[in-house]
Amino acid sequence: MKFRVAIDAMGSDNAPDVEIIGSIEYLKKFDDTIIYLVGPKSLLEEKICKIYNKRKIENLEIFHADEVIKTNEKPSDALKYKKNSTISVGLNLYKENLVDAFISAGHTGAVMAFSIFTIGRIQNVKRPAIGALFPKINGSNLVLDVGANVDISPQILFQFGILGSVFYSVLFDKENPKVGILSIGEEEVKGNQVVIEARKLFENSDLNFIGFIEGHEILSDKADVIVMDGFVGNTLLKFGESVFFSLIRMLKMEVKKNPIYYFGAFLMKGAFENIRKHADFEEYGGAPLLGVNGNVIICHGRSSYRAIFNAINVSKKMFNQKLVQKITEKLSRMG
């Protein structure tokens, strides 16, 4: 049976081109997948014909939705007034068991709100969390939450650890990944009341808990999963993105100052490209929305077709590895 995924075709900053190209390029490589592009049918057909000079692509279907949720709209308003939005229609396809995953590079808050409203939370999940992959020396770290929950309790932070641990083990085929809590020091008494109380919950669980993680250790191999509240996580995520792009710009400026630097950069081109790929958020496509009762990925608004391509691959792995079922089982054992 083929894997089926619905993609919000109008979500990204460059929609629908990147969604169309990412989907079709994926189908060229993998014939075990059916993709449903959700958006205005006539527009999508016209774009596909213009880009690929074809009216019909094998294993690609279009599901009509004529409303788009803009980034300045309140999720609560969208829930009330945009029942036929691309996000709403795509998630209803999941609810009706017509697809196995949903991907959107659109309004993060709206994806979160419609996911909870349409497909609900996994049993016992207090609040879903958004996870983001950060590069580390050997592989990647999963950081959560990165924006869904600003105010949390120790119990919610503990659940983030469970959600993250299961997802990390599914994505990277690693049993019992190391889990840490972001704090201002390694000592047990360091941090606010939430992290201090959460630490006790982690210590009394069967998670591979390694204690508090300080800011300078986020990109190290000390932990695989690092949990924090959404205010800190979102700030960290956006700061990390700005550092990466600023360093690239500064490096290019310096290289242009001296022909010798330019020649050296040419010789180092392969190494620079490997570092760029390792640090690029598009390598995994987007951020999983963990804790909702389905396989949902939220991509960056700036996503290219490559991010969409990779998000499809990750969503397929989430489905094939039965992520939701594994989270449900883990929560039932640990609460």
C-alpha positions, 0 to 999 in steps of 0.5 A: 500500500502506498504512503499518502500525504496531503500538502498545503500547496499555498503555505510557503512564501513562494507558494505554490511553486515550491510545493509543486516542485518539491512534490513532483521531484519526490514522485520522480524518485519514489513510486511508493507515494501518493501526494495530494496538493491542497489548494485552488484546483485551477491555479495548481493545474495551471502552475503544473502545466507551466513548470512541467509542461504536463497536465497529469502527473502520476501519483499526484492529485489535487484536492480543491480548497479556495481559502488561504490563511494569511500570516497576520490572521488570528488562528481563532478567527481562522478556525471560525471563518476559514473552514475551507482553507488549505490547512483545514481541508488537508487536516480533514483528509487526515481525519477521514483516513484519506492520507497518512500525513499532512505538511504545511509551510503556512501559518504555524499557529493555524496549523497548531489550532486546526490540528488540535481541533480536527485530529485532536491530541494523543491520549494523555498529552497535555499540550502538543509541542513543536520540535526543531533539529539543531546541528551538533558535532555528530548528527543533530539534536532535537530541541522542543518546544520552539514556540507552541507553549510559552507558559508550561508546568513541570508535568508538561516539560516532562511530557516534552521529554517523552515526545522528543525521546520517541520522535528522536528514536524513530527518526534516527533509529537510536534506542533510548536517546539522551534527554536533558533540560535547558537550564542556567547551570548543571547543579540541581538547584539552578534554574526556575521552579518549573525546571527544578520540579521537572528534573525530579519527574525525569529522574524518576522515569525510565527516560535516559535523563542526563540532567541540566544542559547549559546554553553552550552545550546545545550543539554538543553531543551531551544530549540528543533531546533538549526540552524547554518552554516555547518562549526560550525555544522560539528565541533560541531557534530564531537566534540560531538561524540569524547566526548561521546566515550572518556567519555565511554573509561575513565569510563571503565579505571577508573572502572578497577582500583578498585574492588569496582568501578567495583561492583558499575558499575555492579549495575549501568549497567542499568542506563549506558545502558539507557544513552548510548542509549539516546546519541547514534546516531544510535537510529535514524539511520542517518541524514535527508537531508532536503530541497531536493524533497524527503525523504533522510537519510544519515547514518554514515559510522560506522553504524551498522545494528541497525542504518540501521534498525532505519533509515528505520523506520525514513524514513517511518515516513517522508513518512507517515507524508508527510514531503516534502509536509509540508515543501513545504506548510510552505515555500510557506507561509513564504518564 
